[in-house]
Amino acid sequence: MSVGLDNLKHIVVLMMENRSFDHMLGALMQKNRKINGLTGNESNPDTNGAIVKVQPNAQFQSQLDPDPDHHFPGVDLQLFGGAPQGAGRVANMQGFVKDYFSQTKDVNRSHNIMYYFTPDKLPVLTTLATEFAVFNGWFSSIPGPTICNRAFAHYGTSFGQVGMDIFYILDNTIASIYERMIQAGHTAKIYYYDQPSSTMEIVNLLKNQPQIFATFDQFIGDCSGNTLPDYSFIEPCYNDHPGADGGQVLASDQHPDHNVREGERFIGSVYNAIRTNPTLWQNTALLVVYDEHGGIYDHVVPPACTPDGYTASADATGTGAPFAFDRLGIRVPAVLVSPWIPRGTVVTGPEDPVNGQVFEHASIPGTVTNFFLNGDAKRTVREQQAKSFLGLLTDQMRPDDDCVVFNNLE
């Protein structure tokens, strides 16, 4: 192992909501050609046949309302451009504008799905991506919505689910990463934001609620008090609601159409909580990732993957065809932060046939299991195939003044 891995004691995962790689980080290609982002020539046809190119016009709020479609049938249209089910279909990423028209019923508004942010509008996320490591090839685990994708982050499978059902019938041979850790004498927690925001995970995880659930305030306290668990999974605030002090708490998950700037502030607060504790900073790896693309354009065709032994029926997929969990969902932003990572690290993906690596949400429990449990716990098929993201930690720790601290987040 590297010196960075030898010193690692904590893995923290912050999972945000519903934004694609190109939408959030695609413009970084103009700064670093190794980043597989946007040239400006990527396009989709609209329902009138007009060609709609990507544009740097993304706004923080009020632009993606109604919510873009990200359920299985809609994602199928986005991927395949409306090609009928059957053998020989090839994904072309040409159905995003057509699909968003089905929500907006407005041709001009349907073009908004092709808009992306410039780096100056996302100073926290883009700074972390350029100061540490960004993944060109991190994909959601399923071409579908939130809950089933988050299940892969906790279990390494969605047990055959491709939708938003929170009640899962589990295979008792597969334990969540939290159960694995606790049974092996390690510590693990899911930090949800607060009671009104609640948690966006499947009900089965609640059976150990007193042991594995805590609020975001406790995460901040655990960071400052050096009591952070071995593994932490952080959830943002999922809704606007009154705060305990009488003020208004804003959603920070960045799910359309919540304010993206509030999500920036939240990402920065998680990073700062780790960064400003010298002990924690040296022995923690922070992964910032998004659960799925939220229906927003990305140009990279998702690759095939190892089937996980489940099949969703044609009725469950809503497409008239079953799904064998043999291909990944659409690409999402993913950034790994540690002082043991050289500045400007780019992990190439499918665009690099020699050295490229593909990651997905099963990489999360797979990596945690490999590192803390020596791979001994039973892992799902997808976890066994998933890449570990800790290989980026090197033997050289960057000096303190070489690692950013975010000021003026409030």
N, C-alpha and C positions, 0 to 999 in steps of 0.2 A: 504494500500500500504506500501511497504518497504521504508526506509529512502532514499535508492538509487533512487527509483521511484519518491519520493517526490521532490528530487533535480534535476530530469531529465528535461532538457529544449530542447535538440537537439537530433535527431536521424539522423545518417549519414549512408548511404549504399554505399559501393564500390562494383560494380559488374564487375568482371573480366570475362575472356573468356575461354571456351572450355578445361577444365581439370577435370578429375574425382577425387573423394576422394582418392581412393587407389593409384592413380598415384602421387598425391601430398602429402598426409598425411598418407597413409597406413602404412609406416614404423614406425610411432609413436607408434604402438601397442607394439613394442619391448621395449619401455620405460614405457608405461602405458597400462596394459592389459585391462583396461576399454574401450580403444579406439578400435572400431571395424575396424581394419585394416587387414594387411596381415600376415599370418603365414609363407609364403614362399612356401606353397604346392598348392596354387591356380593355376589352369591351364586351358588351352583351346586347342582343337585339331587344327592343321593346315590343309591345303587342301590335304596334303599327309597322314593324319591320325596320324602324330606324336604328342605327348603330349608336349605342350609348357608351362613351368612353369613361374610364375612371376619372374623377376630378377631385382636387384637394379642397373640397368644400364642406367637409363634415363639421357639424355644429355640436355644441355640448348638449343641447336639449331641444325638443320641439320639432326635430327633423324626421325622426323615425317613429311617428305616431300616425296611424296604428302600428302596433308591434309587428315587425316582420315575422313571417312564418318560419318556424324551425321545428315543426313536427315532421314525422317521417315522410308523409306523402309530399309535403312542400320541399323538403331537402332533396327528395328524389328528383323533383322537377328542376331544382337548382343545379344538381349534378349532371343530369342527362338531357337537359333542355327540352324535355317533353317527349323524348324518344319512347316508343311503346315498349312495354315489358317483353322480354324474350331474350334468347341467346344472341350474343354478338353486340349487345348495347355497349357503347363506349362513353364514359363520362367526359363531358366537354366543358363543364362549368358555365354553360350558356343559358341557364334558366332563372337567374336571380331577378332580373328586371321583370320578366313575365310573371314570376311568382309573387313579387311584391305588388304588382298591379291587382292581383286577386284580393289583396288586403285594402289597397288605397282606392281602387276603382278610378284612378286618376293617372293618366299616362305620364304627365310631368312629374308627379310625386313619386312614381315608381322608379324614376331615375336616381332618387336619393340613395338607393341601396348600393350604388356604385361610388359613393363619396368616401373619401378617406381623410384622416387627420394628418396635418403637417407636424413635425416634431416639436415646434415651438408651442403648440397647443397642448401637448402631453409631456411636459418637462420631467415629471417623475418617472413615468414608465419608460420613456425613450432614454432618459439618462441611465437608468438601471440597465437597459438593454445594451447600451453602448459602453458603459463603464465595467460591466461584468460579462455575462454570457447570454446570448440569445439563441434560440433553437429555430432553425429554418423548417424543421420537420416534426413539430409536435401537433398531433391531430386529436380531435375528440374521438372517443372510442366507438361511438355509434353515430350514424347520420340521422340524428334525431335530437330531442329536447334535453332539458336539464336533468331530471331525476335519474334517468337511466345512465346518463354519462357520469353523474356524481357517484352512482353505485359502483362503477368501475374504479373510481378513486379510492373507495373504501373496501371493496371486496375483490377487485380484479375481474369482476363479471357483473352483469345486470340480471343474471338468472333468467335470461330469455326475454326480458322486458325491453320494449323500444319506445315507451311512452312516458306519461307523467303520473302513473299509478304509484302512490307512496307505500302501498301495502304489498310486500313481497313474500312469496312462498320460497323459503330458502332451502338450499341443499345443505344439510347439516354437516357435511364434510368440509364445507368452506366457511371459514371464520373471517370476520372483519379484521383489518389490520390492528384495530384497537384491542380486540379480544386476543389476538396472537401476542401482542406486546405485553399485555397484562398477565396472561397465562405464563409468560416466560420471565416474569419478574421485572419488566420494564414499565415505564410510565407513558401514557398517551392521552391526549385530550382533543375534543372538538370544541373550539371557542366560537359560540354563536354571538351575535352582536349584543342583543338584549332581549328581554321577554317579549315586547311588542313585535320585534322583528322575527323572533323565533328561529327555527332551523329549517334548512331546505334539504333535508336528508330523509332517507326511507325510515319508516316507523320502527323497523327491527333494531336499529341502532339505539333506540330509546330505552331498551331493556336494561342497559347499564348506565342510565342517565346520571345518577349521582356520582359515578366514578369517572365517566369519560366526558361529561359536558360541563362547560363553564362559560361565563360571559367574556366579552372582549375586555372589559375593565380588569378582569382577573388576569388576562393575558398580559396587559400592560404591567400589572403588579408583579406577575411572575417573572417578567423580563427584568424589572428593576431589582427584584429581590433574589435573583439567581435561583428561582425555583421552577424554571420552565421544564416541562416534561421532555422525555427523550424525543417524542414525536408529537407535533402539534399541527392541527388542521384548523385554519381560520376561515370564518364566514363573514362577509360584509353585512351591512344593514340592508335588508331587502325592501323596506318601505318607508315612506315619510310618515312620521308619527310624533306626537307630543313627547318631549323629554321630561325626565323627572324634575328638572329645574324650572319647568314651565315654558321652556323654549321649544323650538322645533328641531327634531332630528331628521336629517335628510337621508334618503337611500344612498348608499355608497357602492352598490354592487355593479353599477354601470350598465345594468339591463336597460335596453331601450324602453321607455324614454326618460329614464332617470338621468340626473345631471352627471356628466362624465367628469367634470372637475371635482365633484365631491368624492368620486372614486379615486381620482388622483391623490387627493388629500389623504384618503384612507390608506392607500398603498404606501404613501410616504410615512404615515404614522406607524405602520407595522415595521417598515424598514428602520425608522429612527429608533424605535423601542429596542431593537436588537443592536443597531449600530452604535448607540450612545452608551451601551454597557460594554466596557473594554473586554471583560472576561467572555461574555456571551458572543461578542462580535468575532472573536478568534475561534470559537468552537461551534458555530452554527452555520448551516446552509439554509437559505431561504429560497423557495421556489414560488414565483408568482405565475399563475396560469389561469386560463379561462375554461369554464366547463364545456361550452360549445359556441358556435359562431353566431348564433342568434339570427340566422337568415341573411346575414350581410356578406357581400361578395368577397371571395378569395379566388385567386387564379390557379392554385395548385391542385391538381387532381389527387384525391386521397388514394393511397395505395391499398392493395389487398393485404389481408392479415390472416393469421392462423385462426380458424374457427374455434369457438370455445365450447363446442359440444351442445349448444342450444340452437333452436330454430324458432323464430317468431312466425306465426301463421300469416297467411295472406290477409285475413281479417284484422289481425293485430297491426300489420304494417299500413293498412289502408291503401295499398297500391295495387292489389290484385295478385301479388306475388309474395311468397314467403321470403324471409331473410335469414341467412345462415351465419350471421356475424363473421363474415369472411372478408369484409372490407371496412376501413375506418371511416369516421366522419370527417367533417371539414376542418381545415387547419385553424389553430388558435394561437394567440400570443403566449409565449412561455419564456421566462427569464430566470436564470439561476444566479444567486447573489452569494458571494463569500469573498473575504479578503485573500483567499488562496486561489482565486481565479484571475488570470491575467486580463487586463483591460482589453476590451474589443474582441473578446472570444466569440466566434460565430460557429455554431455546431451545424454543419451542412446537413441537408436532408436529401429527398429523392432526386434533387437536381444534380447531385454529385454521385454518379454511379459507382465510384471507387471507394470514397470515404464517408459517404452520406449515411446518416442514422435516422431511423424513424422511431419516434416516441409517441406514446398515447397515455391515457390516464391509468391504465394498468401498470405503467412504469412507476407509479407512486407507491402502491403497496408492495410491488415487486422490489423496488429499491430499498424501502424501509426494512422489509423482511431480510433481504440479502445483507444489509449492513448491520442491523442490530441482532438478528436471529441467525446469522450465518447461513441463511437459506434453508434452515431446518424445517420451519413450519411449512405445512402443505400449501403450495401456491397453485393458483389456477393456471390453465393452459396459456392464457394470454399473459399472465405475469411471468411465466417461464420464458416466453418469447420476448418480453419487453426489455428494452435497454435500461441500464442503470444510469441515472443522471449525475452520479457522484464522481464519475471518472474525470470530470473537469477540474477537480481540486488537485493542485500541484504541490511541489516541495517548497515553493517560495511564497511567503506571506507578504502582501503589499504593506508598506508603511502606513501608519495611521493617517498621515496628511495626504495620502494618495487615494483615499476613499471618501466619497462625497457624504456630506450630511445635509439634509434638506431643512432649510429655514423658512419661516413664514408660511407654514402649512395652514394655519387657522384662517 
